[in-house]
Amino acid sequence: MTQQQAQKVADAVIAVAAVGAAIVVLRSPKLRRMAWQLARQYAAGPLAAWTATTDRQAWDESGTRRMMS
């Protein structure tokens, strides 16, 4: 088995596992609520901080490029 074949097989196994986990979560009301709560917490915390940091960097870089031109 070549490296490329092994990578394709690994990608397929990961995809099947992710779909299987999603089906289990969607079929269970308790797990569905837990997943929704975790998604909301992530959106309010790390995702918001990452977005703010990215926006700030883009803002700073756009000002630097304008001044250099």
N, C-alpha and C positions, 0 to 999 in steps of 0.2 A: 504494500500500500504506500502510495506516495504521500508527501506532505500535503499536497493540494487535496487529495482524496480524503485524507484524515480530517482536514479542516472542514470539508463539505459535510462529512458524516457528523462531526461534532456540532456544526451549526444546525443540522437537521434535528439532532437529539435535543439540543437546547430549545429549539423552536417548538418541538412537540411537548416538551416539559412545560414550557411557558403557557401554551394553549391549554394543556391539561390542568395546570394550576388555576388559570383564569376560569375554566369551566367549574371547577370545584368551588371557587370563591363566589361565582355568580349564582350557583345553585343553593348556597347556604346563606340564609338571611343574617345570621350572626357574623359570618365572615365578610359578607357584603357590607354590613354596617361598620365593621372594623376597618376594612379597606377604605371606605369613604372617609372615616375619621382620620386615618393616617394620611390620605391624600390632601385633606383640608389642612392638617397640621403642616405638611410639607410645603403646601402652597403659601401658607402664612409665614413660614419661617425661612428655611434655607433657600427655597426657590425665590422668594421675594428679595432676600439679601443678595443672591447671585444676580438677579435682574437689575437691582439698583446699582451694584458694582459695575456691571457691564455697561449700563447706561451712562454712568459717570465716566468710565474710561473712554467711551465713544465720544462723549461731550468734550472731554479734555483733548482728545486727539483731533477732533474736528476744529477746535480753536487753534491748536498748534499748526495744523496744516494751512489754515487760512492766514495766519500771521506770517508764515514762511513764503507764501506766494506773492 
